[in-house]
Amino acid sequence: MKEQKERIYKETKEKNYSDLINQTFNFPQEGFKVTDNELSFNDIPLMDIIKQYGTPLKITYLPKIGQQIQKAKKLFNVAMAKVDYKGKYFYCYCTKSSHFSFITDEVLKNDVHIETSSAFDIPIIKEQFKKKHLSKDTYIICNGYKRPLYQQNIVELINEGFNVIPVLDHKKEIDYYQKHIKVPKTKLGIRISTEEEPSFLFYSSRLGIRHTDILSYYKEKIKDNPKFELKLLHFFINTGIKDTIYYWTELIKCMNIYLELKKICPTLDSLNIGGGMPIRNSLGFEYDYEYMIEEIVEQIKSFCTQNEIDEPNIFTEFGSYTVGESGATLYSIIDQKQQNDRETWYMIDSSFITTLPDTWGINQRFILLAVNHWDKPFQNVNLGGLTCDSMDYYNSEAHTNQVFLPKISDDEKQPLYIGFFHTGAYQESLAGYGGTQHCLIPAPKHILVDRDEKGEITTRLFAKEQSYKSMLKILGY
Ligand SMILES: Cc1ncc(COP(=O)(O)O)c(C=O)c1O
């Protein structure tokens, strides 16, 4: 028994980081591969990139964006064909998840539509129109609670002939359009205020119009109004598109509202099911995209057949799904601190709060992997950021409450580099890209990785590491 224990202990001890990952996950897997103990991401050898650009570093792998869009379009179209669905599918990109020009440029190569959420999104639409990346046929779905400038910009687009659908978020929103829109038959949408998941501290979403008010609102404000036609009903399930009773119940509830409206509103022909398509945030992530999409299409189809109405066109507004998996964030481990007998801190050369704010704000987990030293033994560590905030740390992953990384000695020739993957959505919008941040940690360098006609990797620097001058300017020095 003792011998056996010792053997197991020895075997465990001798395992290296590579064994750990290979035995814990199905590895290698899509986008991740290890050669000579170094990691590549979508076949980009990350050590080459680090040698060229250094860390901390943000990477956007542009081809992933088109791949994601084409995958969803195909799955929806196949699901629709399978059940002989009469409506069409419209893929919209929601700009709020990443507003960068290189993102919207890439997105718009894929024959998609756009969802906006801010007054300042509209000049982006105009820029992209000038560059002929979108046309006046592209749907511009305008969501969100709209202040006067946003409404003014929306009206401008409508009066200039763009294909805009303002989605009414509250009852008074229509008044501005009534007064300022100069063209007839402007298409409108209505957002249904959904009920939140039972675990939430409140019952109903603050966004949208109460479902009990929608019918009377339509009759009063839109039905006989020559300026408008109601085209779309929108709902967004905060917790995402998941195979849960809650999701399916909300979907059917919205279909019931659609049905009631459809009986008195012949122009209504579209359902916008929002965003929330999950992405891989762990190597153990299991999500059957094909099943979920088929199930959504099938449920809507059978609801419509039972109730003898035409199937609606389906709009989605995928943000994270479109851009999340294109992003990676790389750091160096600059120091190890043994703060007591059990806790080892690996200090990164930046901050989680400022570069991956979701890890701090909503406890978001991303795929975390060592970039090099895969042949070294592993140990349990806490990762610490450089700000003085005690919450600037990362110490658990989606699949476990711990973080394991290669164990390195202080005199190692090459430092340990680590990568957080699928970080392409929301992190810059939340952190306030290029602003002044906690402890004046600068925004990292950002590079764009693409492939040329021969499929060879190309890299280009989008932004240098933020300079002290830019911060001092913001601060009024
Ligand atoms: C109305 C609406 N549509 C789309 C999205 C995008 O969600 P996701 O990034 O999860 O796809 C959001 C996110 O907050 C939203 O509020």
The ligand as an ORCA input file, in Angstrom:
! r2SCAN-3c Opt
* xyz 0 1
  C     -29.940     44.200    -27.063
  C     -28.684     43.433    -27.100
  N     -28.364     42.770    -28.229
  C     -27.204     42.090    -28.320
  C     -26.312     42.048    -27.279
  C     -25.044     41.273    -27.456
  O     -24.925     40.215    -26.609
  P     -23.739     39.181    -26.801
  O     -22.474     39.935    -26.831
  O     -23.866     38.295    -25.623
  O     -23.998     38.454    -28.090
  C     -26.599     42.719    -26.080
  C     -25.661     42.682    -24.975
  O     -25.770     43.298    -23.949
  C     -27.829     43.437    -25.984
  O     -28.158     44.089    -24.870
*
